[in-house]
Amino acid sequence: MAEPEKKRRISSKKGLLLVLLLAGVLLVAVGKMMQRDTAADYPAAIMVDGTVYLVPVDPLPAGTMDEGEITGCVDSYTETFPEKDGQRNFSRGAALPYTRTAEGIALLYDGAWYLCVPARYDEDGRFIAWGRPPRVPVSGRHRAFLTFPAQII
């Protein structure tokens, strides 16, 4: 005759330890999901003459700007949104030259020019991402239109 199966029981101490271990793992996982990535909290921006300008993703067409037109440099790095003239919150490298345009600031970064437009804020002072109209004419040697985030169309 076959022996009856023995039921395995987990002792209450081991069961409590297992539950506490699973709860701890769950709390750590939820805590990591709730943490904000502070590096992505601010869009790339510079401050020139008291105005914050947003730096687009895509550069201007080649030949649009000339390095002889440089009128200033953004030479200070900040971890936050720029609050002082000459600050930028990207690229810890050397100073970045710029020139003024009718549309904003043309910034020379990594060998390419980027049209930076003034940041806009709502009536409560909250930042509005990419606050320019959907199509912005770009002045320079060649005419082009940009949409923001800057996409050449």
N, C-alpha and C positions, 0 to 999 in steps of 0.2 A: 504494500500500500504506500502511496506517495505521501511525503510529509506535507503538511499544510504550509502555504507561503507565509513567511514572517513579514509583517508590515514594518517598514523602517520608519522610525520616528526621529525627527530632529529635536534635540533637546531644546528647551526654551531659551537657554543661554545662547546656543549657537544660532537659533532662529532670530533672536533679538540682534545679535551681532550682524547677521546677514542683512536684516532690514535696515539697520543703521548704516552699514556700508553702502547699500544701494541708494539710500536717501542722500548720503554724502556725495556720491558720484552724480546723482541727479542735480543736486544743488550747484556743484561745480560746473556742470554742463550748462545749466540755465544761466549762471553768472557770466560765463564766457559769451553766451549769445546776447546778453543784455549790455555788454560793454560796447561803448561807441568807439569807432575808429577815429581818433582825433586827427589823424593825418588827412582824412577826407572831409573834415568838417567845413573847410573854407575853400571856395574856388580860388584859382590862381589869380592874384591881383597885385597891383602896384599903387602907390600913392604919389601923386605929383601935384604940387601947389594946392594942397588941401582937398583934392578930389581923388577918390578911389576909382581906379580903372580896372575892369575885368580883362584878363588875358585869355583869348580864345584858344581853342584846340588846334585849329588849322592856321598855317601862315598865309600871308598875302601872296599873290602870284609873284614869281621871280621877276625882278626888274621894276617892280612898282615903286620902290623907294631907293634912295641913293644914300650911301654912308656919309656923303658930304653934307647931308641935311641934319646931322646930329646936333641937338641943342642942349642935351643934358644927360645925366646918368642916374639910374636907380642903384644905389650902392650898399644898402643896408638890408639884412635879412631879419624876418620876424617869424615866430612859430604861429602867430595868430593872423587875423585879418589886419592889413596895414592900418596904422593909426597915426603915423608921422610921415612927413614928406621924405621921399627917397627910399621908402621901405618896399620890400616885396616879400611874399610868403612862399616863394618857390625858388629853386636854384641858389644854393649857398655859395656858388662860385663868384667870379669877378663881377664888377659893376656892369649893369646892362644899359647900353646907350639907348636914347629915345629921341624922337622929334615930334613936334605937334602937327596935327593934321586938322582939317575941318571937322572930321568925325570923332576925334579923340586924340590918342597918343599912339604913334607907331613905335613899337619896341623891337630892338634887334636882339634876338635870343638864339643862340646855337646856330648862327649863320643865316637865319631867316627873319623876316619882318613880320610882326603880328600887330593887327589893328586892335588896340585896347579901347573899349568904350566905357564911358562913365557908369558906375554902378548906380542903381536906382533903389529907392526905399519907399515903402508905403507910408500912409499917413500916421501909422504908429511907430515909424522908425525901423521897421523890420526890412531886412535886405530882400530885394526881389531879384532872383537870378535872371541874368541876361535881359536886362531892362530896356533894350532898344527895340524899335520896330522890327518886324521880321526881315525886311530888306533894307540894307544900308548901302548907299553908293560910296564907293571908295575913290578918293581923288588920287591923283598921281599921274605918271606917264601913261598908264593904261587904265581904262575905266573897267570896273568890275562891280558886281553886287555881292554882298555877303549876307548870309543868314546866320543867326546866332543860336547855339554855339557856332562859331564861324565855319560855314561850309560854302565853298565857292560854287556859285550856280551860273 
